[in-house]
């Protein structure tokens, strides 16, 4: 059985004070830790839902599918829908 991962990275991280996904822990960004954990768990494909600001565009996340949530202010469910839509049709 194949199990995919949808990583929600489009939020502002306001409870964290902003910039949560680019914050570093042990020399890697938080979002990279999450992607690496999904990869280590054998999940695939991995879809990362990113914000429209472009702040994650230059970040090397390896072989992932990126999809941009143009309206992250609509809430977490908008990112979930986009991530699942990206997976729609995968076998």
C-alpha positions as CSV (number, residue, x, y, z in Angstrom):
1,X,0.0,0.0,0.0
2,X,1.3,3.4,-1.0
3,X,0.8,6.3,1.6
4,X,1.3,9.9,0.5
5,X,2.2,12.9,2.7
6,X,0.6,16.3,2.5
7,X,2.7,18.9,4.4
8,X,0.9,22.1,5.2
9,X,3.4,24.9,4.9
10,X,1.3,27.8,3.7
11,X,0.4,29.3,7.1
12,X,1.8,32.5,8.6
13,X,3.0,30.7,11.8
14,X,1.4,33.6,13.8
15,X,1.3,31.7,17.1
16,X,5.0,31.0,16.6
17,X,5.7,34.7,15.9
18,X,6.1,34.2,12.2
19,X,8.6,32.4,10.1
20,X,8.1,29.1,11.7
21,X,8.9,26.9,8.8
22,X,12.2,28.7,8.0
23,X,13.3,28.6,11.6
24,X,16.3,26.4,12.1
25,X,16.7,23.4,14.4
26,X,19.9,21.4,14.4
27,X,21.1,23.2,11.2
28,X,17.9,22.4,9.1
29,X,14.7,24.3,8.7
30,X,11.6,23.0,10.4
31,X,9.9,22.3,7.0
32,X,13.0,20.3,6.0
33,X,12.8,18.3,9.2
34,X,9.1,17.5,8.3
35,X,9.9,16.5,4.7
36,X,12.8,14.4,5.8
37,X,10.6,12.6,8.4
38,X,8.0,11.9,5.8
39,X,10.7,10.5,3.5
40,X,12.2,8.4,6.2
41,X,8.8,6.9,7.0
42,X,8.6,5.8,3.4
43,X,5.8,8.1,2.5
44,X,5.4,9.1,-1.1
45,X,4.6,11.1,-3.0
46,X,5.2,14.1,-0.8
47,X,3.2,17.2,-1.5
48,X,4.2,20.5,0.2
49,X,1.6,23.2,0.2
50,X,3.4,26.5,0.2
51,X,2.4,30.2,0.6
52,X,2.1,32.6,-2.3
53,X,4.8,34.8,-0.8
54,X,7.6,32.7,-2.4
55,X,9.5,32.5,0.9
56,X,9.9,28.7,0.5
57,X,10.6,28.7,-3.3
58,X,14.4,28.7,-3.0
59,X,14.5,26.1,-0.2
60,X,15.9,22.7,-1.3
61,X,13.3,20.1,-0.1
62,X,14.4,17.4,-2.5
63,X,11.9,15.4,-4.6
64,X,8.6,16.9,-3.5
65,X,5.6,18.3,-5.3
66,X,5.0,21.9,-4.4
67,X,1.6,23.4,-4.8
68,X,0.9,27.1,-3.9
69,X,-2.1,28.1,-1.8
70,X,-3.0,31.5,-3.2
71,X,-5.4,32.1,-0.3
72,X,-3.9,30.7,2.9
73,X,-6.0,33.2,4.9
74,X,-9.0,30.9,4.2
75,X,-7.6,28.5,6.7
76,X,-5.9,25.2,7.1
77,X,-8.7,23.3,5.2
78,X,-7.8,25.3,2.0
79,X,-4.3,23.8,2.1
80,X,-5.6,20.3,2.8
81,X,-7.9,20.5,-0.2
82,X,-5.1,21.7,-2.5
83,X,-2.8,19.0,-1.3
84,X,-5.3,16.3,-1.7
85,X,-6.3,17.7,-5.2
86,X,-2.6,17.4,-6.2
87,X,-2.7,13.7,-5.3
88,X,-6.0,13.1,-7.0
89,X,-5.5,10.5,-9.7
90,X,-2.3,9.0,-8.3
91,X,-2.3,5.3,-8.2
